Amino acid sequence: MEPEAIRLEPSEFVPNNPAFPLLFYRGVLKDGNLAEGFEGLFRRNGWGNMWRNGVYPFHHYHSKTHEALGFAAGSATLMLGGPTGPKIEVHAGDAAILPAGTGHCRLSASSDFLVIGAYPPGSDYDLCREAATPEQLRRIRDLSAPRTDPVTGGNGGLIALWR
């Protein structure tokens, strides 16, 4: 399974990632309880600190970690990369990997929209809504690629595209 790689330039206060593209997978899971399916998939591939919720309806990014999003139910329109970034439609079964610094915001969603979020081992997230400080920019720039892709494990995806 090959993801779509989306390179994002800095946009207003959102730094985006200078080295790694956002990765978007269509139709990762198709049947059964997709929330449990994404949790199991992410766990098997070494990603944890999981949560179930949605995507905030305001532009934000994380400077301390990369983030995996498994879309477990419903659909939504997200804006990626900040206020001038592209809009993308997501549906149950899709997944995205956002490198540190990547802006994201929910523009609209179905009433049943559910996201499973996960992070690489040992990672903790922050919630940034303002221009990055020099320390945050350095942290985003210096954060290495994880050892595994949360969707494909040890092959393909970020293993191939973030090296």
TANORDA-V886566 format. One record per backbone hydrogen bond with DSSP energy under -0.5 kcal/mol. NH is the residue of the N-H (numbers start at 1). CO is the residue of the C=O. E is the energy in kcal/mol with one decimal. If there is no record, write none. Layout:
[[NH:CO:E] [NH:CO:E]]
This chain:
[[4:24:-3.1] [5:3:-0.5] [6:4:-0.5] [6:22:-3.0] [7:5:-0.5] [11:14:-2.6] [14:11:-2.7] [15:13:-0.6] [16:101:-2.3] [18:16:-0.5] [22:6:-2.5] [23:97:-2.3] [24:4:-2.5] [25:95:-3.2] [28:93:-1.9] [29:93:-1.4] [34:32:-1.1] [37:33:-2.3] [38:34:-2.9] [39:35:-2.3] [40:36:-2.5] [41:37:-2.5] [42:38:-3.0] [43:39:-2.3] [44:40:-2.8] [45:41:-1.6] [46:43:-1.9] [47:42:-2.7] [48:119:-2.8] [51:117:-1.6] [53:115:-2.2] [60:104:-1.2] [61:128:-1.6] [67:98:-2.5] [68:118:-2.8] [69:96:-3.0] [70:116:-3.0] [71:69:-0.6] [71:94:-2.6] [72:70:-1.0] [72:114:-2.0] [73:114:-1.3] [76:90:-2.0] [77:108:-2.4] [78:76:-0.5] [78:88:-2.8] [79:105:-2.8] [80:78:-0.5] [80:86:-2.7] [81:103:-3.1] [85:82:-2.3] [88:78:-2.8] [90:76:-2.8] [92:74:-1.5] [93:71:-3.5] [94:91:-2.5] [95:25:-2.4] [96:69:-2.5] [97:23:-2.9] [98:67:-3.4] [98:96:-0.5] [99:97:-0.6] [101:62:-2.6] [102:99:-2.0] [104:60:-2.1] [105:79:-1.3] [106:56:-2.7] [107:77:-2.9] [107:105:-0.6] [108:77:-1.4] [110:75:-2.7] [113:110:-1.7] [114:73:-1.9] [115:53:-2.9] [116:70:-2.8] [117:51:-2.2] [117:115:-0.6] [118:68:-1.8] [119:48:-2.5] [123:120:-1.9] [128:61:-2.6] [128:126:-0.6] [132:13:-0.7] [137:133:-2.6] [138:134:-2.3] [139:135:-2.4] [140:136:-2.7] [141:137:-2.5] [142:138:-2.5] [143:139:-1.1] [143:140:-0.5] [149:153:-3.2] [153:149:-2.1] [155:152:-0.7] [159:156:-1.7] [160:156:-0.6] [160:157:-0.7] [161:157:-2.7] [162:158:-2.4]]
